[in-house]
């Protein structure tokens, strides 16, 4: 028999936003439990028995977690480390210790990080076979020439491997720096930094803005949200888990 949980937690775990966001939804009166309006975020529901709707749409609770984190600088992408890890930022999630990051972002890299307990999806998202694209915004030293952009786009020899073709777009140029969007389909160690270093433009800042069909959007740095059902479906389609 499932134990009852708070309504705000139920909605947050079901992908309807952060605990703060779902509390606002509940107080607006758009959430019903068993066809009765529920305006108290602490109201207890039984995930197996109670019917919960948001604006008339059924909500389905699951034991599988899919979380998007906007990783800030200074955190290690690991479940355990002597230094601060990204898990510190999601420690209010029930059973968070069973979750793990998909792939990695360097300590000084920010942006979209997917955290889940779905091992099969995580494996496919990081496996070269599925060629899941990742988009980064890099602030680099200097200005890229057309020839340097062409090298990055065709694939560049980093010594231990040759990168696959990338998509590169210069967003802005200043006197001594440039902001560049780059899309890659691998996830090798320090890959983006090494690519720009190879063409003579060391990375100053790096932020991931998308991972496959997932977009970071306006999620504040250091905060997380649960993925929606549609986002999960898109991820599974992108990796062949759904037709």
MOHURA-V585587 format. One record per run of one state. SS is the DSSP state (h for helix, s for strand, l for the rest). FROM is the first residue (numbers start at 1). TO is the last residue. If there is no record, write none. Layout:
ss=SS from=FROM to=TO
ss=SS from=FROM to=TO
//
This chain:
ss=l from=1 to=4
ss=s from=5 to=6
ss=h from=7 to=13
ss=l from=14 to=18
ss=h from=19 to=27
ss=l from=28 to=30
ss=s from=31 to=33
ss=l from=34 to=35
ss=s from=36 to=37
ss=l from=38 to=43
ss=s from=44 to=45
ss=l from=46 to=51
ss=s from=52 to=54
ss=l from=55 to=56
ss=s from=57 to=58
ss=l from=59 to=65
ss=s from=66 to=71
ss=l from=72 to=75
ss=s from=76 to=76
ss=l from=77 to=84
ss=s from=85 to=85
ss=h from=86 to=90
ss=l from=91 to=95
ss=h from=96 to=98
ss=l from=99 to=99
ss=s from=100 to=101
ss=l from=102 to=109
ss=s from=110 to=116
ss=l from=117 to=118
ss=h from=119 to=126
ss=l from=127 to=127
ss=h from=128 to=130
ss=l from=131 to=133
ss=s from=134 to=141
ss=l from=142 to=145
ss=h from=146 to=154
ss=l from=155 to=156
ss=s from=157 to=157
ss=l from=158 to=161
ss=s from=162 to=162
ss=l from=163 to=166
ss=s from=167 to=173
ss=l from=174 to=176
ss=s from=177 to=184
ss=l from=185 to=190
ss=h from=191 to=198
ss=l from=199 to=202
ss=s from=203 to=211
ss=l from=212 to=213
ss=s from=214 to=215
ss=l from=216 to=223
ss=s from=224 to=226
ss=l from=227 to=228
ss=h from=229 to=238
ss=l from=239 to=243
//
